[in-house]
Amino acid sequence: MTWNAWIRQGHRWLAIIFTLTVIANFVTMALGTPPAWVVYSPLLPLFLLLFSGLYMFVLPYFTRT
């Protein structure tokens, strides 16, 4: 598997993880006051999605021949 394929696959899995953490966040907020680690848990996958998404966005501009 190439480097670009790893980035794309990682981006897909990060999107799933991010979605699950946001759902968990909403569920715990509906049940009461959630702990801080639940509230901030979507931030790490979000930042990783940002960097992998930006990489995939600029990749076609740098690989033109």
Distance bins in CASP14 RR format, pairs under 12 A and 6 or more apart:
PFRMAT RR
TARGET T0000
AUTHOR 0000-0000-0000
RMODE 2
METHOD distances of the structure
MODEL  1
1 7 0 0 0 0 0 1 0 0 0 0 0
1 8 0 0 0 0 1 0 0 0 0 0 0
1 9 1 0 0 1 0 0 0 0 0 0 0
1 10 0 0 0 0 0 1 0 0 0 0 0
2 8 0 0 0 0 1 0 0 0 0 0 0
2 9 0 0 0 0 0 1 0 0 0 0 0
2 59 0 0 0 0 0 1 0 0 0 0 0
3 9 0 0 0 0 0 1 0 0 0 0 0
3 10 0 0 0 0 0 1 0 0 0 0 0
3 52 0 0 0 0 0 1 0 0 0 0 0
3 55 0 0 0 0 1 0 0 0 0 0 0
3 56 0 0 0 0 0 1 0 0 0 0 0
3 59 0 0 0 0 0 1 0 0 0 0 0
3 63 0 0 0 0 0 1 0 0 0 0 0
4 10 0 0 0 0 0 1 0 0 0 0 0
4 11 0 0 0 0 0 1 0 0 0 0 0
4 52 0 0 0 0 0 1 0 0 0 0 0
4 53 0 0 0 0 0 1 0 0 0 0 0
4 55 0 0 0 0 1 0 0 0 0 0 0
4 56 1 0 0 1 0 0 0 0 0 0 0
4 59 1 0 0 1 0 0 0 0 0 0 0
4 60 0 0 0 0 0 1 0 0 0 0 0
4 62 0 0 0 0 0 1 0 0 0 0 0
4 63 0 0 0 0 1 0 0 0 0 0 0
5 11 0 0 0 0 0 1 0 0 0 0 0
5 12 0 0 0 0 0 1 0 0 0 0 0
5 56 0 0 0 0 0 1 0 0 0 0 0
5 59 0 0 0 0 0 1 0 0 0 0 0
6 12 0 0 0 0 0 1 0 0 0 0 0
6 13 0 0 0 0 0 1 0 0 0 0 0
6 52 0 0 0 0 1 0 0 0 0 0 0
6 55 0 0 0 0 0 1 0 0 0 0 0
6 56 0 0 0 0 0 1 0 0 0 0 0
7 13 0 0 0 0 0 1 0 0 0 0 0
7 14 0 0 0 0 0 1 0 0 0 0 0
7 48 0 0 0 0 0 1 0 0 0 0 0
7 49 0 0 0 0 0 1 0 0 0 0 0
7 51 0 0 0 0 1 0 0 0 0 0 0
7 52 1 0 1 0 0 0 0 0 0 0 0
7 53 0 0 0 0 1 0 0 0 0 0 0
7 54 0 0 0 0 0 1 0 0 0 0 0
7 55 1 0 1 0 0 0 0 0 0 0 0
7 56 1 0 0 1 0 0 0 0 0 0 0
7 57 0 0 0 0 0 1 0 0 0 0 0
7 58 0 0 0 0 0 1 0 0 0 0 0
7 59 0 0 0 0 1 0 0 0 0 0 0
8 14 0 0 0 0 0 1 0 0 0 0 0
8 15 0 0 0 0 0 1 0 0 0 0 0
8 52 0 0 0 0 1 0 0 0 0 0 0
8 53 0 0 0 0 1 0 0 0 0 0 0
8 55 0 0 0 0 1 0 0 0 0 0 0
8 56 1 0 0 1 0 0 0 0 0 0 0
8 59 0 0 0 0 1 0 0 0 0 0 0
9 15 0 0 0 0 0 1 0 0 0 0 0
9 16 0 0 0 0 0 1 0 0 0 0 0
9 52 0 0 0 0 1 0 0 0 0 0 0
9 56 0 0 0 0 0 1 0 0 0 0 0
10 16 0 0 0 0 1 0 0 0 0 0 0
10 17 0 0 0 0 1 0 0 0 0 0 0
10 18 0 0 0 0 0 1 0 0 0 0 0
10 45 0 0 0 0 0 1 0 0 0 0 0
10 48 0 0 0 0 1 0 0 0 0 0 0
10 49 0 0 0 0 1 0 0 0 0 0 0
10 51 0 0 0 0 0 1 0 0 0 0 0
10 52 1 0 0 1 0 0 0 0 0 0 0
10 53 0 0 0 0 0 1 0 0 0 0 0
10 55 0 0 0 0 0 1 0 0 0 0 0
10 56 0 0 0 0 0 1 0 0 0 0 0
11 17 0 0 0 0 0 1 0 0 0 0 0
11 18 0 0 0 0 0 1 0 0 0 0 0
11 45 0 0 0 0 0 1 0 0 0 0 0
11 48 0 0 0 0 1 0 0 0 0 0 0
11 49 1 0 0 1 0 0 0 0 0 0 0
11 50 0 0 0 0 0 1 0 0 0 0 0
11 51 0 0 0 0 1 0 0 0 0 0 0
11 52 1 0 1 0 0 0 0 0 0 0 0
11 53 1 0 0 1 0 0 0 0 0 0 0
11 54 0 0 0 0 0 1 0 0 0 0 0
11 55 0 0 0 0 1 0 0 0 0 0 0
11 56 1 0 0 1 0 0 0 0 0 0 0
11 57 0 0 0 0 0 1 0 0 0 0 0
11 59 0 0 0 0 0 1 0 0 0 0 0
12 18 0 0 0 0 0 1 0 0 0 0 0
12 19 0 0 0 0 0 1 0 0 0 0 0
12 45 0 0 0 0 0 1 0 0 0 0 0
12 49 0 0 0 0 0 1 0 0 0 0 0
12 52 0 0 0 0 1 0 0 0 0 0 0
12 53 0 0 0 0 0 1 0 0 0 0 0
12 56 0 0 0 0 0 1 0 0 0 0 0
13 19 0 0 0 0 0 1 0 0 0 0 0
13 20 0 0 0 0 0 1 0 0 0 0 0
13 45 0 0 0 0 1 0 0 0 0 0 0
13 48 0 0 0 0 1 0 0 0 0 0 0
13 49 0 0 0 0 0 1 0 0 0 0 0
13 52 0 0 0 0 0 1 0 0 0 0 0
14 20 0 0 0 0 0 1 0 0 0 0 0
14 21 0 0 0 0 0 1 0 0 0 0 0
14 42 0 0 0 0 0 1 0 0 0 0 0
14 44 0 0 0 0 1 0 0 0 0 0 0
14 45 1 0 1 0 0 0 0 0 0 0 0
14 46 0 0 0 0 1 0 0 0 0 0 0
14 47 0 0 0 0 1 0 0 0 0 0 0
14 48 1 0 1 0 0 0 0 0 0 0 0
14 49 1 0 1 0 0 0 0 0 0 0 0
14 50 0 0 0 0 1 0 0 0 0 0 0
14 51 0 0 0 0 1 0 0 0 0 0 0
14 52 1 0 0 1 0 0 0 0 0 0 0
14 53 0 0 0 0 1 0 0 0 0 0 0
14 56 0 0 0 0 0 1 0 0 0 0 0
15 21 0 0 0 0 0 1 0 0 0 0 0
15 22 0 0 0 0 0 1 0 0 0 0 0
15 42 0 0 0 0 0 1 0 0 0 0 0
15 45 1 0 0 1 0 0 0 0 0 0 0
15 46 0 0 0 0 0 1 0 0 0 0 0
15 48 0 0 0 0 0 1 0 0 0 0 0
15 49 1 0 0 1 0 0 0 0 0 0 0
15 50 0 0 0 0 0 1 0 0 0 0 0
15 52 0 0 0 0 1 0 0 0 0 0 0
15 53 0 0 0 0 0 1 0 0 0 0 0
16 22 0 0 0 0 0 1 0 0 0 0 0
16 23 0 0 0 0 0 1 0 0 0 0 0
16 45 0 0 0 0 1 0 0 0 0 0 0
16 49 0 0 0 0 0 1 0 0 0 0 0
17 23 0 0 0 0 0 1 0 0 0 0 0
17 24 0 0 0 0 0 1 0 0 0 0 0
17 41 0 0 0 0 1 0 0 0 0 0 0
17 42 0 0 0 0 1 0 0 0 0 0 0
17 43 0 0 0 0 0 1 0 0 0 0 0
17 44 0 0 0 0 1 0 0 0 0 0 0
17 45 1 0 1 0 0 0 0 0 0 0 0
17 46 0 0 0 0 1 0 0 0 0 0 0
17 48 0 0 0 0 1 0 0 0 0 0 0
17 49 0 0 0 0 1 0 0 0 0 0 0
18 24 0 0 0 0 0 1 0 0 0 0 0
18 25 0 0 0 0 0 1 0 0 0 0 0
18 41 0 0 0 0 1 0 0 0 0 0 0
18 42 1 0 1 0 0 0 0 0 0 0 0
18 43 0 0 0 0 1 0 0 0 0 0 0
18 44 0 0 0 0 1 0 0 0 0 0 0
18 45 1 1 0 0 0 0 0 0 0 0 0
18 46 1 0 1 0 0 0 0 0 0 0 0
18 47 0 0 0 0 1 0 0 0 0 0 0
18 48 0 0 0 0 1 0 0 0 0 0 0
18 49 1 0 0 1 0 0 0 0 0 0 0
18 50 0 0 0 0 0 1 0 0 0 0 0
18 52 0 0 0 0 0 1 0 0 0 0 0
19 25 0 0 0 0 0 1 0 0 0 0 0
19 26 0 0 0 0 0 1 0 0 0 0 0
19 42 0 0 0 0 1 0 0 0 0 0 0
19 45 0 0 0 0 1 0 0 0 0 0 0
19 46 0 0 0 0 0 1 0 0 0 0 0
19 49 0 0 0 0 0 1 0 0 0 0 0
20 26 0 0 0 0 0 1 0 0 0 0 0
20 27 0 0 0 0 0 1 0 0 0 0 0
20 38 0 0 0 0 0 1 0 0 0 0 0
20 41 0 0 0 0 1 0 0 0 0 0 0
20 42 0 0 0 0 1 0 0 0 0 0 0
20 45 0 0 0 0 1 0 0 0 0 0 0
21 27 0 0 0 0 0 1 0 0 0 0 0
21 28 0 0 0 0 0 1 0 0 0 0 0
21 34 0 0 0 0 0 1 0 0 0 0 0
21 37 0 0 0 0 0 1 0 0 0 0 0
21 38 0 0 0 0 1 0 0 0 0 0 0
21 39 0 0 0 0 0 1 0 0 0 0 0
21 40 0 0 0 0 1 0 0 0 0 0 0
21 41 1 0 1 0 0 0 0 0 0 0 0
21 42 1 0 1 0 0 0 0 0 0 0 0
21 43 0 0 0 0 1 0 0 0 0 0 0
21 44 0 0 0 0 1 0 0 0 0 0 0
21 45 1 0 0 1 0 0 0 0 0 0 0
21 46 0 0 0 0 1 0 0 0 0 0 0
21 48 0 0 0 0 0 1 0 0 0 0 0
21 49 0 0 0 0 0 1 0 0 0 0 0
22 28 0 0 0 0 0 1 0 0 0 0 0
22 29 0 0 0 0 0 1 0 0 0 0 0
22 38 0 0 0 0 0 1 0 0 0 0 0
22 39 0 0 0 0 0 1 0 0 0 0 0
22 40 0 0 0 0 0 1 0 0 0 0 0
22 41 0 0 0 0 1 0 0 0 0 0 0
22 42 1 0 1 0 0 0 0 0 0 0 0
22 43 0 0 0 0 0 1 0 0 0 0 0
22 45 0 0 0 0 1 0 0 0 0 0 0
22 46 0 0 0 0 1 0 0 0 0 0 0
22 49 0 0 0 0 0 1 0 0 0 0 0
23 29 0 0 0 0 0 1 0 0 0 0 0
23 30 0 0 0 0 0 1 0 0 0 0 0
23 38 0 0 0 0 0 1 0 0 0 0 0
23 41 0 0 0 0 0 1 0 0 0 0 0
23 42 0 0 0 0 1 0 0 0 0 0 0
24 30 0 0 0 0 0 1 0 0 0 0 0
24 31 0 0 0 0 0 1 0 0 0 0 0
24 34 0 0 0 0 1 0 0 0 0 0 0
24 35 0 0 0 0 0 1 0 0 0 0 0
24 37 0 0 0 0 0 1 0 0 0 0 0
24 38 1 0 0 1 0 0 0 0 0 0 0
24 39 0 0 0 0 0 1 0 0 0 0 0
24 40 0 0 0 0 0 1 0 0 0 0 0
24 41 1 0 0 1 0 0 0 0 0 0 0
24 42 0 0 0 0 1 0 0 0 0 0 0
24 45 0 0 0 0 0 1 0 0 0 0 0
25 31 0 0 0 0 0 1 0 0 0 0 0
25 32 0 0 0 0 0 1 0 0 0 0 0
25 34 1 0 0 1 0 0 0 0 0 0 0
25 35 0 0 0 0 0 1 0 0 0 0 0
25 36 0 0 0 0 0 1 0 0 0 0 0
25 37 0 0 0 0 0 1 0 0 0 0 0
25 38 1 0 1 0 0 0 0 0 0 0 0
25 39 1 0 0 1 0 0 0 0 0 0 0
25 40 0 0 0 0 1 0 0 0 0 0 0
25 41 1 0 0 1 0 0 0 0 0 0 0
25 42 1 0 0 1 0 0 0 0 0 0 0
25 43 0 0 0 0 0 1 0 0 0 0 0
25 45 0 0 0 0 0 1 0 0 0 0 0
25 46 0 0 0 0 0 1 0 0 0 0 0
26 32 0 0 0 0 0 1 0 0 0 0 0
26 34 0 0 0 0 1 0 0 0 0 0 0
26 38 0 0 0 0 0 1 0 0 0 0 0
26 39 0 0 0 0 0 1 0 0 0 0 0
26 41 0 0 0 0 0 1 0 0 0 0 0
26 42 0 0 0 0 0 1 0 0 0 0 0
27 34 0 0 0 0 1 0 0 0 0 0 0
27 38 0 0 0 0 1 0 0 0 0 0 0
28 34 1 1 0 0 0 0 0 0 0 0 0
28 35 1 0 0 1 0 0 0 0 0 0 0
28 36 0 0 0 0 0 1 0 0 0 0 0
28 37 0 0 0 0 0 1 0 0 0 0 0
28 38 1 0 1 0 0 0 0 0 0 0 0
28 39 0 0 0 0 1 0 0 0 0 0 0
28 41 0 0 0 0 1 0 0 0 0 0 0
28 42 0 0 0 0 0 1 0 0 0 0 0
29 35 0 0 0 0 0 1 0 0 0 0 0
29 38 0 0 0 0 1 0 0 0 0 0 0
29 39 0 0 0 0 1 0 0 0 0 0 0
30 38 0 0 0 0 0 1 0 0 0 0 0
31 38 0 0 0 0 0 1 0 0 0 0 0
32 38 0 0 0 0 0 1 0 0 0 0 0
32 39 0 0 0 0 0 1 0 0 0 0 0
33 39 0 0 0 0 1 0 0 0 0 0 0
34 40 0 0 0 0 1 0 0 0 0 0 0
34 41 0 0 0 0 1 0 0 0 0 0 0
34 42 0 0 0 0 0 1 0 0 0 0 0
35 41 0 0 0 0 1 0 0 0 0 0 0
36 43 0 0 0 0 0 1 0 0 0 0 0
37 43 0 0 0 0 0 1 0 0 0 0 0
37 44 0 0 0 0 0 1 0 0 0 0 0
40 46 0 0 0 0 0 1 0 0 0 0 0
40 47 0 0 0 0 0 1 0 0 0 0 0
42 48 0 0 0 0 0 1 0 0 0 0 0
42 49 0 0 0 0 1 0 0 0 0 0 0
43 49 0 0 0 0 0 1 0 0 0 0 0
43 50 0 0 0 0 0 1 0 0 0 0 0
44 50 0 0 0 0 0 1 0 0 0 0 0
44 51 0 0 0 0 0 1 0 0 0 0 0
45 51 0 0 0 0 0 1 0 0 0 0 0
45 52 0 0 0 0 0 1 0 0 0 0 0
46 52 0 0 0 0 0 1 0 0 0 0 0
46 53 0 0 0 0 0 1 0 0 0 0 0
47 53 0 0 0 0 0 1 0 0 0 0 0
47 54 0 0 0 0 0 1 0 0 0 0 0
48 54 0 0 0 0 0 1 0 0 0 0 0
48 55 0 0 0 0 0 1 0 0 0 0 0
49 55 0 0 0 0 0 1 0 0 0 0 0
49 56 0 0 0 0 0 1 0 0 0 0 0
49 57 0 0 0 0 0 1 0 0 0 0 0
50 56 0 0 0 0 0 1 0 0 0 0 0
50 57 0 0 0 0 0 1 0 0 0 0 0
51 57 0 0 0 0 0 1 0 0 0 0 0
51 58 0 0 0 0 0 1 0 0 0 0 0
52 58 0 0 0 0 0 1 0 0 0 0 0
52 59 0 0 0 0 0 1 0 0 0 0 0
53 59 0 0 0 0 1 0 0 0 0 0 0
54 61 0 0 0 0 0 1 0 0 0 0 0
55 61 0 0 0 0 0 1 0 0 0 0 0
55 62 0 0 0 0 1 0 0 0 0 0 0
55 63 0 0 0 0 0 1 0 0 0 0 0
56 62 0 0 0 0 0 1 0 0 0 0 0
56 63 0 0 0 0 0 1 0 0 0 0 0
58 64 0 0 0 0 0 1 0 0 0 0 0
END
